[in-house]
Amino acid sequence: STLDRSSAASDVYKRQFDDITIATKRPKVNIKTTNVSFGKISYLITTDNSYNIESGTLTVKVNNEVVSSNSVSINGNTTDSVSISASSGDMVELILSDIKAGGRIISGVRSSDKFIY
């Protein structure tokens, strides 16, 4: 900040403050397929631990069609699996969205992993 003193009979002080921008860091969340077996996909969700992430929505798409969408609990790095009905050659995508910390959805945070079954 800068300080200017006027020479008027009564001293007047003017203070000028720099503009301050405050931003919070968005958490990094990643989903990665770890194993594919008949009717089942195993996955790993990793977080950067800057937030206490509690849950998210796992959506499974087969050939761009949603086949399931369920809430999943997240506690640090989390491994789990989801059942799937797909045929060899189908495009499968796991999408993790609606990430929640402190009971609130953190906007703009999502991750996905896509592969051929």
Rosetta silent file (secondary structure, phi, psi, omega in degrees, C-alpha in Angstrom):
SEQUENCE: STLDRSSAASDVYKRQFDDITIATKRPKVNIKTTNVSFGKISYLITTDNSYNIESGTLTVKVNNEVVSSNSVSINGNTTDSVSISASSGDMVELILSDIKAGGRIISGVRSSDKFIY
SCORE:     score description
SCORE:     0.000 S_00000001
   1 L     0.000  155.623  179.814    0.000    0.000    0.000 S_00000001
   2 E  -115.169  151.901 -177.417    1.083    3.564   -0.535 S_00000001
   3 E  -126.730  121.713  178.276    0.676    6.450    1.851 S_00000001
   4 E  -116.382  136.686  179.235    0.310   10.064    0.667 S_00000001
   5 E  -110.645  126.905  177.843    0.184   13.001    3.041 S_00000001
   6 L   -85.790  159.970 -178.612   -1.601   16.152    1.948 S_00000001
   7 L   -99.389   20.436  179.190   -0.330   19.544    3.048 S_00000001
   8 L   -68.265  164.285 -177.580   -3.773   20.834    4.013 S_00000001
   9 L   -54.461  -46.987  174.404   -4.277   22.497    7.399 S_00000001
  10 L   -98.537  129.039 -177.690   -5.729   19.292    8.780 S_00000001
  11 L   -63.737  131.115  177.763   -3.662   16.316    7.764 S_00000001
  12 L  -119.259  131.454  179.428   -5.545   13.989    5.456 S_00000001
  13 E  -107.480  133.710  175.395   -4.297   10.501    4.791 S_00000001
  14 E  -115.282  131.403  177.248   -5.067    8.633    1.611 S_00000001
  15 E  -121.382  135.304  179.177   -4.419    4.942    1.431 S_00000001
  16 E  -120.244  125.185 -179.356   -4.436    2.940   -1.725 S_00000001
  17 L  -108.600  144.179  176.042   -4.594   -0.831   -1.537 S_00000001
  18 L   -69.012  148.969  173.834   -3.723   -3.268   -4.298 S_00000001
  19 L   -67.963  135.471  179.910   -6.544   -5.380   -5.676 S_00000001
  20 L  -118.073  128.113  176.469   -6.408   -8.832   -4.156 S_00000001
  21 L  -106.194  127.681  179.656   -7.837  -11.863   -5.891 S_00000001
  22 L  -110.123  129.493  178.851   -8.637  -14.844   -3.726 S_00000001
  23 L  -135.379  144.969  175.551   -9.034  -18.245   -5.337 S_00000001
  24 L  -101.992  149.540 -178.121   -9.423  -21.690   -3.875 S_00000001
  25 L   -80.598  131.921  175.297   -7.668  -24.669   -5.333 S_00000001
  26 L   -79.184  139.870  178.438   -9.877  -27.253   -7.006 S_00000001
  27 L   -70.456  150.797  174.426   -9.181  -30.795   -5.913 S_00000001
  28 L   -98.490  126.938  178.352   -7.736  -33.215   -8.421 S_00000001
  29 E  -130.079  136.358 -177.636   -9.687  -36.430   -8.757 S_00000001
  30 E  -136.377  138.781  173.936   -8.859  -39.184  -11.215 S_00000001
  31 E  -116.200  135.639 -178.378  -10.550  -42.457  -12.166 S_00000001
  32 E  -139.008  131.413  175.217   -8.584  -45.220  -13.890 S_00000001
  33 E   -70.663  130.406 -178.797   -9.691  -48.682  -14.973 S_00000001
  34 E  -108.954  -25.751 -179.773   -7.432  -51.266  -13.321 S_00000001
  35 E  -158.124  140.072  177.344   -8.930  -54.571  -14.469 S_00000001
  36 E  -124.185  121.466  175.396  -11.565  -55.750  -16.918 S_00000001
  37 E  -129.736  174.963 -176.116  -13.092  -59.200  -16.562 S_00000001
  38 L   -60.640  115.374  176.674  -16.286  -60.755  -17.867 S_00000001
  39 L    78.641    6.341 -176.205  -19.155  -58.651  -16.534 S_00000001
  40 E  -148.923  138.316  175.981  -16.989  -56.593  -14.164 S_00000001
  41 E  -122.443  124.939  174.021  -14.729  -53.523  -14.293 S_00000001
  42 E   -96.393  145.428 -177.649  -12.363  -52.709  -11.434 S_00000001
  43 E  -143.568  160.792  176.819  -11.256  -49.111  -11.012 S_00000001
  44 E  -123.723  128.226  174.275   -9.079  -46.871   -8.868 S_00000001
  45 E  -106.346  124.076  176.821  -10.090  -43.361   -7.786 S_00000001
  46 E  -114.399  147.159  178.012   -7.183  -41.168   -6.699 S_00000001
  47 E  -131.004  162.517 -179.731   -7.392  -37.762   -5.010 S_00000001
  48 L   -92.867    5.243  176.242   -4.789  -35.155   -4.110 S_00000001
  49 L    62.007   14.998  176.016   -5.950  -35.016   -0.466 S_00000001
  50 L   -80.371  -17.996  176.616   -6.352  -31.229   -0.483 S_00000001
  51 L  -127.515  155.611  172.890  -10.041  -31.763    0.277 S_00000001
  52 L   -89.080   83.580 -176.415  -11.827  -34.386    2.335 S_00000001
  53 E   -76.501  132.078 -173.135  -13.684  -35.853   -0.620 S_00000001
  54 E  -105.643  -39.954 -173.694  -16.605  -38.032    0.459 S_00000001
  55 E  -161.357  174.021  176.622  -18.443  -39.249   -2.615 S_00000001
  56 E  -162.076  178.999  176.508  -19.208  -38.870   -6.274 S_00000001
  57 E  -109.966  124.583  177.238  -21.439  -40.230   -9.002 S_00000001
  58 E  -101.350  115.361  177.710  -20.057  -43.049  -11.147 S_00000001
  59 E  -108.111  133.192  177.708  -21.733  -43.204  -14.542 S_00000001
  60 E  -112.011  126.104  176.870  -21.014  -46.110  -16.881 S_00000001
  61 E  -115.334  138.492  171.997  -21.587  -45.662  -20.611 S_00000001
  62 E  -120.239  120.887 -176.089  -21.483  -48.411  -23.233 S_00000001
  63 L    50.883   46.250  178.085  -21.284  -47.097  -26.804 S_00000001
  64 L    66.798   12.148  175.084  -22.219  -43.609  -25.507 S_00000001
  65 E  -110.323  132.136  179.028  -25.391  -44.859  -23.779 S_00000001
  66 E   -69.253  123.136  178.007  -25.713  -44.588  -20.001 S_00000001
  67 E  -107.769  -20.475  173.416  -26.141  -48.107  -18.565 S_00000001
  68 E  -160.726  153.957  177.060  -25.750  -47.211  -14.882 S_00000001
  69 E  -152.179  113.373 -175.414  -25.264  -44.206  -12.624 S_00000001
  70 E  -139.750  153.977  175.084  -24.699  -44.655   -8.896 S_00000001
  71 E   -74.214  139.121  176.294  -23.251  -42.824   -5.918 S_00000001
  72 E  -126.672  141.178  175.717  -19.851  -44.103   -4.788 S_00000001
  73 E   -80.434  141.230  178.204  -18.067  -43.444   -1.504 S_00000001
  74 L  -127.007  126.842  178.455  -14.576  -41.998   -1.787 S_00000001
  75 L  -137.569   91.632 -173.553  -12.107  -42.160    1.068 S_00000001
  76 L    65.254 -141.905  176.105   -8.649  -41.143   -0.119 S_00000001
  77 L   -77.868  123.944 -169.689   -7.476  -43.470   -2.866 S_00000001
  78 E  -123.882  131.180  173.644  -10.369  -45.861   -3.401 S_00000001
  79 E  -111.975  143.281  178.787  -10.617  -49.146   -5.297 S_00000001
  80 E  -162.871 -176.825  177.443  -13.916  -50.743   -6.222 S_00000001
  81 E  -143.051  162.747  179.672  -15.667  -52.470   -9.102 S_00000001
  82 E  -136.876  140.464  176.691  -18.859  -52.151  -11.089 S_00000001
  83 E   -77.036  147.984 -178.000  -20.879  -54.791  -12.924 S_00000001
  84 L  -147.056  147.368  173.645  -21.295  -54.325  -16.636 S_00000001
  85 L  -117.846  100.901 -178.149  -23.080  -55.956  -19.523 S_00000001
  86 L  -142.593  160.158  178.851  -21.007  -55.313  -22.627 S_00000001
  87 L  -109.170  157.018  178.199  -19.802  -57.197  -25.675 S_00000001
  88 L   -54.978  131.671 -179.586  -16.300  -57.478  -27.048 S_00000001
  89 L    95.463  -10.675  178.246  -15.497  -54.359  -29.086 S_00000001
  90 L   -70.535  145.255  174.326  -17.922  -52.085  -27.214 S_00000001
  91 E   -86.003  121.403 -179.061  -16.660  -48.632  -26.192 S_00000001
  92 E  -114.908  138.225  177.500  -16.938  -48.354  -22.401 S_00000001
  93 E  -134.239  130.243  171.659  -16.529  -45.133  -20.420 S_00000001
  94 E  -101.238  128.644 -178.886  -16.425  -44.614  -16.657 S_00000001
  95 E  -124.786  125.108  177.310  -17.300  -41.050  -15.642 S_00000001
  96 E  -107.786  118.744 -176.996  -16.834  -39.719  -12.124 S_00000001
  97 E  -140.492 -175.556 -179.459  -18.787  -36.512  -11.477 S_00000001
  98 E    48.643   47.254 -179.942  -20.715  -34.670   -8.732 S_00000001
  99 E   -66.772  128.661 -178.212  -17.681  -34.886   -6.438 S_00000001
 100 E  -114.856  136.701  170.959  -18.709  -33.975   -2.873 S_00000001
 101 E  -135.822  134.086 -178.283  -16.657  -32.567   -0.012 S_00000001
 102 L    60.954   29.430  178.906  -18.289  -31.336    3.176 S_00000001
 103 L    77.670    2.223 -177.857  -21.662  -32.445    1.826 S_00000001
 104 E  -119.461  143.408  177.467  -21.446  -30.036   -1.111 S_00000001
 105 E   -74.359  132.694  176.943  -20.791  -30.712   -4.791 S_00000001
 106 L   -92.323  111.547 -174.741  -17.567  -29.117   -6.039 S_00000001
 107 L   -67.391  145.110  173.922  -18.418  -27.678   -9.440 S_00000001
 108 L    80.546    4.951  179.385  -16.193  -28.383  -12.412 S_00000001
 109 L  -106.427  119.422  177.543  -14.433  -31.419  -10.950 S_00000001
 110 L  -157.512  165.540  177.325  -14.792  -34.651  -12.916 S_00000001
 111 E  -150.654  154.583  176.790  -12.745  -37.462  -14.416 S_00000001
 112 E  -148.636  159.241  175.927  -13.316  -40.199  -16.965 S_00000001
 113 E  -140.175  132.509 -174.393  -11.624  -43.243  -18.442 S_00000001
 114 E  -126.116  139.231  178.877  -12.572  -44.753  -21.796 S_00000001
 115 E  -156.370  166.002  176.640  -11.576  -48.104  -23.298 S_00000001
 116 E   -96.706  126.660 -175.301  -12.691  -50.822  -25.718 S_00000001
 117 L   -70.011    0.000    0.000  -14.153  -53.869  -23.950 S_00000001
